[in-house]
Amino acid sequence: MSLNSEELDRHCHNILNSRRALSKIVILCEGQIPSKTRRSPQAYGRMEQMPDSNFYKACIPHWWKQSKPEFFNCGDRTDVINTYFRLIELNKTEQPTYLDSNKLFAIIDLDSNQAKLQTDYSFVSTEAIYYDLYHQHQINRDRIDNHRIWVTGLIHKEAYFLLPELQEFFNNEWQLEPQYKSKSVILNDIYKDMVNDIVGDRDLGQNFQSTVKRIEHDTSLDCTTVETLQKTFQSELSSRSEISMLIRSLFAVKRVKPYWKQIDSPDHWTSSISNFYDQLSLQIARFYSYQTDDSYNHLSCLFLRLNRRFY
């Protein structure tokens, strides 16, 4: 459930009064925020250790050593959007604060359904941001500076955890030993399951006409109906030798979180499952921190451009 107006103002004031924001780029993201009884500037000082914030911060290029961006969890996608606009508004009248509005950004999931934005923002919706910021799964580098609110180029942040280039990572992650259906993680097994579940995906079915526009450039896919989309995905997955772009198309329309949550810890894991996911996502983030600014590496491109813009 999204924050009510009172909770939103309290949340925003805690960000404005957080010393973490002082002279820093601030990026709002989705993720759990401190409970009502713990929403204080001190609690917000520890927020970068929480899931989502800590993932994005760990994705920062490894060479960026000083004045790294600070990330603040803000709840669900609607909460992030509301927090962004409310912070801009409050920061005009409640000086002094630690926040520099010129260094305020937000990153949210693309998701299946679009979210509307305030009328005074440059883009009317999350879908409009997506089509300006990305083209055929590549990020438009020359458009990054036109955005203060970014959407992921894939449907969820978790989609970046399961891209084909991460197979080598999963093969070599001997410390955490992630499992999928009681076996070592073979990403192609996950892709097959996702494709086989397309017809029964209620979320995709409800948003089908708007969602498949994201992948209509892939002429090998028949986007006429959910059934034809599933059939052509199945055919292409079994016949293509290089599936990187096919999986990006799949991840642009099909929910990924349920499959990420089916990755499990090994039998000898003694800590909590939430800690397992935190550690695994951080290791994946470190993988991204060493990637180049190739236009298919969305997060790397965003952070590189941010560094060049301010430093």
C-alpha positions as CSV (number, residue, x, y, z in Angstrom):
1,M,0.0,0.0,0.0
2,S,1.3,3.4,-1.0
3,L,2.2,6.1,1.5
4,N,-0.6,8.5,2.5
5,S,0.1,12.2,2.4
6,E,1.3,12.5,6.0
7,E,3.6,9.5,5.7
8,L,4.9,10.9,2.4
9,D,5.8,14.2,4.0
10,R,7.5,12.5,6.9
11,H,9.5,10.3,4.5
12,C,10.5,13.3,2.4
13,H,11.6,15.3,5.4
14,N,13.8,12.5,6.5
15,I,15.5,12.5,3.2
16,L,15.9,16.3,3.2
17,N,17.4,16.1,6.7
18,S,19.7,13.2,6.0
19,R,23.4,14.1,5.9
20,R,23.9,11.4,3.3
21,A,22.3,13.8,0.8
22,L,24.9,16.6,1.5
23,S,26.7,17.5,-1.8
24,K,25.7,14.1,-3.2
25,I,23.8,12.8,-6.2
26,V,20.6,11.3,-4.7
27,I,18.8,8.5,-6.5
28,L,15.4,7.4,-5.2
29,C,14.5,3.7,-5.9
30,E,11.9,1.1,-5.1
31,G,12.3,-0.9,-1.9
32,Q,11.2,-1.2,1.7
33,I,11.6,1.9,3.8
34,P,12.0,2.0,7.6
35,S,8.8,1.1,9.5
36,K,6.6,3.9,10.8
37,T,8.2,3.6,14.3
38,R,11.7,3.9,12.9
39,R,11.4,6.6,10.3
40,S,14.1,9.0,11.5
41,P,17.1,10.6,9.8
42,Q,19.3,8.1,11.7
43,A,17.4,5.2,10.3
44,Y,17.7,6.7,6.8
45,G,21.4,6.9,7.3
46,R,21.5,3.1,7.3
47,M,19.1,2.7,4.3
48,E,22.0,2.1,1.8
49,Q,22.4,-1.3,3.5
50,M,18.9,-2.3,2.6
51,P,17.9,-4.4,-0.4
52,D,17.4,-2.3,-3.6
53,S,19.5,0.6,-2.4
54,N,22.4,-1.6,-1.7
55,F,22.0,-3.4,-5.1
56,Y,22.1,-0.2,-7.1
57,K,24.9,1.2,-5.1
58,A,27.0,-1.9,-5.7
59,C,26.3,-1.5,-9.4
60,I,28.2,1.8,-9.5
61,P,31.3,1.4,-11.8
62,H,34.2,0.1,-9.8
63,W,36.4,3.0,-10.8
64,W,34.0,5.6,-9.3
65,K,35.7,6.0,-5.9
66,Q,34.7,9.4,-4.6
67,S,31.3,11.2,-4.1
68,K,29.3,8.2,-5.2
69,P,25.5,8.6,-5.5
70,E,23.4,7.9,-2.4
71,F,20.3,5.7,-2.8
72,F,17.1,5.9,-0.8
73,N,14.4,3.3,-0.8
74,C,11.0,4.9,-1.2
75,G,8.4,2.0,-1.2
76,D,6.6,0.9,-4.4
77,R,6.8,2.6,-7.8
78,T,4.0,5.0,-7.0
79,D,5.8,6.0,-3.8
80,V,9.1,6.7,-5.6
81,I,7.3,8.9,-8.1
82,N,5.4,10.8,-5.4
83,T,8.6,11.2,-3.3
84,Y,10.5,12.6,-6.2
85,F,7.9,15.4,-7.0
86,R,7.2,16.1,-3.3
87,L,10.9,16.5,-2.6
88,I,11.3,19.0,-5.4
89,E,8.3,20.9,-4.0
90,L,9.4,20.9,-0.4
91,N,13.0,21.8,-1.2
92,K,11.8,25.1,-2.7
93,T,10.4,26.3,0.6
94,E,12.1,24.4,3.4
95,Q,15.7,25.7,3.2
96,P,18.2,24.9,4.4
97,T,18.2,21.2,3.6
98,Y,21.0,18.8,2.7
99,L,19.4,18.0,-0.7
100,D,20.4,19.7,-3.9
101,S,17.4,19.3,-6.2
102,N,19.6,19.6,-9.3
103,K,21.2,16.3,-8.2
104,L,18.0,14.4,-7.5
105,F,17.0,11.4,-9.7
106,A,14.9,8.3,-9.4
107,I,15.0,4.9,-11.0
108,I,11.9,2.7,-11.1
109,D,10.8,-0.6,-12.7
110,L,9.2,-0.4,-16.1
111,D,6.6,-3.0,-15.1
112,S,3.7,-4.2,-17.1
113,N,1.4,-1.2,-16.7
114,Q,2.4,2.4,-17.2
115,A,2.3,5.0,-14.4
116,K,1.2,8.6,-15.1
117,L,3.5,11.4,-14.1
118,Q,2.8,15.0,-13.1
119,T,1.8,17.3,-16.0
120,D,4.7,19.6,-15.5
121,Y,7.2,16.8,-16.1
122,S,8.8,16.4,-19.5
123,F,7.3,12.9,-20.0
124,V,3.7,12.0,-19.4
125,S,4.2,8.4,-18.2
126,T,6.7,5.7,-17.5
127,E,6.0,4.2,-20.9
128,A,6.9,7.5,-22.6
129,I,10.1,7.5,-20.7
130,Y,10.9,4.0,-21.8
131,Y,10.4,4.7,-25.5
132,D,12.6,7.8,-25.3
133,L,15.3,6.3,-23.2
134,Y,15.5,2.9,-25.0
135,H,15.4,1.6,-28.5
136,Q,15.3,-2.1,-29.4
137,H,16.7,-3.0,-25.9
138,Q,19.6,-0.6,-26.2
139,I,19.8,2.6,-24.2
140,N,19.8,5.9,-26.1
141,R,22.9,7.4,-24.6
142,D,22.3,10.8,-26.1
143,R,18.9,10.9,-24.3
144,I,20.0,10.1,-20.8
145,D,20.5,13.8,-19.8
146,N,16.8,14.5,-20.7
147,H,15.6,12.3,-17.8
148,R,15.5,12.8,-14.1
149,I,13.2,9.8,-13.6
150,W,14.6,6.6,-15.2
151,V,12.8,3.4,-15.9
152,T,14.6,0.1,-16.2
153,G,15.0,-1.2,-19.8
154,L,13.6,-4.5,-18.7
155,I,10.3,-5.2,-16.9
156,H,11.8,-5.5,-13.4
157,K,15.1,-4.8,-11.7
158,E,15.3,-8.6,-11.1
159,A,15.5,-9.1,-14.9
160,Y,19.1,-7.9,-14.7
161,F,19.8,-10.8,-12.4
162,L,19.0,-13.4,-15.0
163,L,20.3,-12.2,-18.3
164,P,22.2,-14.8,-20.4
165,E,25.6,-13.2,-19.8
166,L,25.3,-14.1,-16.1
167,Q,25.4,-17.9,-16.8
168,E,29.2,-17.8,-16.2
169,F,28.6,-16.0,-12.9
170,F,26.2,-18.7,-11.7
171,N,28.6,-21.4,-12.9
172,N,31.3,-19.9,-10.7
173,E,29.4,-18.8,-7.7
174,W,30.6,-21.6,-5.5
175,Q,30.3,-19.7,-2.2
176,L,26.5,-19.2,-2.3
177,E,25.7,-22.2,-4.6
178,P,22.4,-20.9,-5.9
179,Q,19.9,-23.6,-6.9
180,Y,16.9,-23.6,-9.2
181,K,14.5,-26.5,-8.6
182,S,17.2,-28.3,-6.5
183,K,19.8,-28.1,-9.2
184,S,22.6,-25.7,-10.2
185,V,21.2,-22.7,-12.0
186,I,20.9,-23.2,-15.7
187,L,19.4,-20.0,-17.0
188,N,18.0,-21.6,-20.1
189,D,15.8,-23.8,-17.8
190,I,14.3,-20.6,-16.3
191,Y,13.7,-19.2,-19.8
192,K,11.9,-22.3,-20.9
193,D,9.7,-22.1,-17.8
194,M,8.9,-18.5,-18.4
195,V,8.0,-19.0,-22.0
196,N,5.8,-22.0,-21.2
197,D,4.0,-19.8,-18.6
198,I,3.2,-17.0,-21.0
199,V,-0.4,-18.1,-21.8
200,G,-1.3,-18.3,-18.2
201,D,0.3,-15.0,-17.2
202,R,-2.6,-12.9,-16.0
203,D,-0.5,-9.8,-15.7
204,L,0.7,-10.1,-19.3
205,G,-2.8,-10.9,-20.6
206,Q,-4.3,-7.8,-19.0
207,N,-1.7,-5.5,-20.4
208,F,-1.0,-7.4,-23.6
209,Q,-1.7,-4.8,-26.3
210,S,0.4,-2.1,-24.7
211,T,3.2,-4.3,-23.5
212,V,4.0,-6.2,-26.7
213,K,4.7,-2.9,-28.5
214,R,8.0,-3.0,-26.7
215,I,9.1,-6.0,-28.8
216,E,7.3,-5.5,-32.1
217,H,10.7,-4.8,-33.7
218,D,11.6,-8.5,-33.3
219,T,10.0,-9.8,-36.5
220,S,10.5,-13.4,-35.5
221,L,7.9,-13.0,-32.8
222,D,4.2,-13.1,-33.6
223,C,2.6,-10.5,-31.2
224,T,-0.9,-11.0,-32.5
225,T,-2.1,-12.9,-29.4
226,V,-0.7,-14.3,-26.2
227,E,-0.9,-17.8,-27.8
228,T,1.0,-16.8,-30.9
229,L,3.6,-15.0,-28.8
230,Q,4.2,-18.0,-26.7
231,K,4.5,-20.3,-29.7
232,T,7.0,-18.2,-31.5
233,F,9.1,-17.6,-28.3
234,Q,9.2,-21.4,-27.9
235,S,10.3,-21.9,-31.5
236,E,13.0,-19.2,-31.3
237,L,14.3,-20.3,-28.0
238,S,14.9,-23.8,-29.3
239,S,16.3,-22.8,-32.7
240,R,18.5,-19.7,-32.1
241,S,22.1,-20.3,-31.2
242,E,22.5,-16.7,-29.8
243,I,19.6,-15.8,-27.5
244,S,20.7,-12.6,-25.8
245,M,18.3,-10.3,-27.7
246,L,15.5,-12.9,-27.6
247,I,15.7,-13.0,-23.8
248,R,15.8,-9.2,-23.6
249,S,12.5,-9.3,-25.5
250,L,11.1,-11.8,-23.1
251,F,12.2,-9.8,-20.1
252,A,10.6,-6.7,-21.6
253,V,7.1,-8.2,-21.3
254,K,7.2,-11.2,-18.9
255,R,7.3,-10.8,-15.2
256,V,10.7,-12.0,-13.9
257,K,10.4,-11.7,-10.1
258,P,8.5,-15.0,-9.5
259,Y,11.3,-16.9,-11.2
260,W,14.0,-15.1,-9.3
261,K,12.2,-16.0,-6.1
262,Q,12.4,-19.7,-7.2
263,I,16.2,-19.6,-7.0
264,D,17.0,-21.0,-3.6
265,S,19.9,-21.5,-1.2
266,P,21.7,-24.9,-0.9
267,D,20.8,-27.3,1.9
268,H,23.8,-26.3,3.9
269,W,22.8,-22.6,4.0
270,T,22.3,-21.6,7.7
271,S,21.3,-18.0,7.4
272,S,17.9,-16.6,6.4
273,I,16.6,-16.8,2.8
274,S,16.4,-13.0,2.7
275,N,20.1,-12.8,3.6
276,F,20.8,-15.3,0.8
277,Y,19.0,-13.1,-1.8
278,D,20.7,-10.0,-0.5
279,Q,24.2,-11.6,-0.8
280,L,23.4,-13.1,-4.2
281,S,22.1,-9.8,-5.6
282,L,25.1,-7.9,-4.3
283,Q,27.4,-10.4,-6.1
284,I,25.5,-9.8,-9.3
285,A,25.7,-6.1,-8.8
286,R,29.5,-6.4,-8.5
287,F,29.4,-8.2,-11.9
288,Y,27.7,-5.1,-13.4
289,S,30.2,-2.7,-11.7
290,Y,32.9,-4.1,-14.0
291,Q,30.9,-4.0,-17.2
292,T,31.6,-1.5,-20.0
293,D,29.3,1.3,-21.1
294,D,28.0,-0.8,-24.0
295,S,24.5,0.4,-24.9
296,Y,23.1,-3.0,-23.9
297,N,24.5,-2.5,-20.4
298,H,21.7,-0.1,-19.2
299,L,22.8,0.4,-15.7
300,S,26.5,1.0,-16.6
301,C,25.5,3.6,-19.2
302,L,23.2,5.4,-16.7
303,F,25.9,5.7,-14.0
304,L,28.7,6.6,-16.4
305,R,26.7,9.4,-17.9
306,L,25.8,10.6,-14.4
307,N,29.5,10.7,-13.4
308,R,30.4,12.7,-16.5
309,R,27.6,15.1,-16.0
310,F,28.6,16.1,-12.5
311,Y,32.3,15.4,-12.3
